[in-house]
């Protein structure tokens, strides 16, 4: 169970900026301590708990980068065609093991081991073959089309660092280095709730005033992409005792409790009182849109994040605030996603000292440049905007007016999903 000090999220006073909130997260959240060894096939989305040292070099031997003919560069004439007898044939997995006479070549295929003493490969498209003789035109560079042993990975080198999240490419690198298993932190255990008497499971009928639960299913997908062990704990009713009992029961078995809705100050928002009774809840009165209120705290020592109730605000706040918490709990070290500069294909006005995120798609503007196009409907309940968008335009606090053509920060969904 993750231990948090009583004042780990404490804050009062004026609105806090997004950067201040993220900085506090970096300082206050500690990773889980458990770890395990898993096969490569089970390592996707996990976080390394120790450095990975390559057991083997990759490639393990000099090999041909193309189909062609292996030869000694010193046997080639610089000013006219060189005519070399073909002494043998080497294919991937079946190396030519005999000595190659001076002035001779070996037919070779991509990935095959370079025969001893041969240092250069000429592409088959560049030669003429007559019988058992290959004619090589001048102009070939020494060492052409030869991959050297260890040019990607050196045996004994650290190829992945502790805290790295394992994507397919990291797993491929570990496999190339000879690793069959990897040491990883155990998955972050998340207890997931929705709240509200009006919220219903999809599939059934609705009566007036009810709505289907989109938030929990969206959050479940986001957590799965981070490799979490998820307990789907359903929908909490708007009853103080039910909310309090459910959070208390879940705290001991999880590293993080995640809710959506019920953290404002209304009479039916019971999450605030329940968390305060069981631990501490500190509203981060963040100067952001969409997203207020966003609540963080702890329940009996377990981290707690209370997201807003509107679906767009849920996703935006998860990606920019809850996601770093999950990554930090899981032992990851790279918590901040990359933002990319693109021109805006729209104008926009906003309040001073508030960070805003706008859903946008990427397209080509009138000048032929890649640009961000704002989705027409920016309401916090417009889930279809998340489907139509490629990501989020992030507007800083000091900006009040954006003109078309100005450069903006763009966060692609591909950067933070999965």
Protein Blocks (a to p, Z undefined) as FASTA:
>chain_A
ZZddfklmgcedjdddfklmmmmmmmmpccdfbdcdddfklmgoiacfbdcddfbdcdfb
dcdfbdcddddfklpcfkbccddddfbdcdehiacfbdcdehiacdddehiacdehiabd
cdfklpccehjaccddehiaghiaiacehklbcghiafbdehiacdfklmmmmmmnopab
dcdddddddddddedjkbccehiacdehiacdfklmmmmmmmmmnopacddebjaddbfk
lmmmmmmmmmmmpcbdcdeehiambfklmklmmmmmmmcccdddddbdehiacddddeeh
iacddddfblklmmmmmmmmmmmmmmmmnopablbccddddddfbdcdddehiacddddd
ddddfkopacddddfblcfklmklmmmpgbdcdddfklmbdcehiacddddfklmgZZ
